């Protein structure tokens, strides 16, 4: 099962549209995750229409319309692993222990907010993944998103994709 992870798209404030390379990944993904800060409902509509399955949450920059359509936390069992997604996890220091305590039933937590790619594992075995942002790199050298494969309870082929600078 192929997964596509993104967060913090901030459309149309940080970019006018999602990058073509990211959109080209949608038909190849069995499940698409968006960890919040969509900003506009049109992006949610687009991903719902082009994704086989979408797991998304609202973020701190999402208004009432998105909050009405999306939960704060979403969970899904995929390929033998229990996934969760949430926008905000707090400061980097102590993140693994804090998330392991908050989400004891998960194997993988996809999160956003910082726009900083992240891949660590808590002492409990909880894997924490932040795909960064495909549209707003902030202090990072690249805009990013992630893909991976999950099968028989194992994550493989995790790739952090770097996008070329926008013109």
JOURTA-V999113 format. One record per backbone hydrogen bond with DSSP energy under -0.5 kcal/mol. NH is the residue of the N-H (numbers start at 1). CO is the residue of the C=O. Records with the same first field share a line. If there is no record, write none. Layout:
# JOURTA-V999113
NH: CO ; CO
This chain:
# JOURTA-V999113
3: 148
4: 31
5: 146
6: 33
8: 36
10: 37
11: 38
12: 15
14: 10
15: 10
23: 19
24: 20
25: 21 ; 22
26: 22 ; 23
28: 25
29: 25 ; 26
30: 2
31: 2
32: 53
33: 4
34: 55
35: 6
40: 38
43: 40
44: 40
45: 41
46: 42
47: 43
48: 44
49: 45
50: 46
51: 47
52: 29
55: 32
56: 54
57: 34
58: 71
62: 59
67: 63
68: 64
69: 65 ; 66
70: 66
71: 56
74: 85
76: 83
78: 76 ; 81
81: 78
83: 76 ; 81
84: 108
85: 74
86: 110
87: 72
95: 92
98: 94
99: 95
100: 96
101: 97
102: 98
103: 99
104: 101
106: 103
107: 82
108: 82
109: 127
110: 84
111: 129
112: 86 ; 87
114: 112
117: 115
118: 130
120: 128
122: 126
125: 122
127: 107
128: 120
129: 109 ; 127
130: 118
131: 111
133: 115
134: 7
140: 137
143: 163
144: 133
145: 161
146: 5
147: 159
148: 3
149: 156
150: 1
151: 154
153: 79
154: 151
156: 149
159: 147
161: 145 ; 159
163: 143
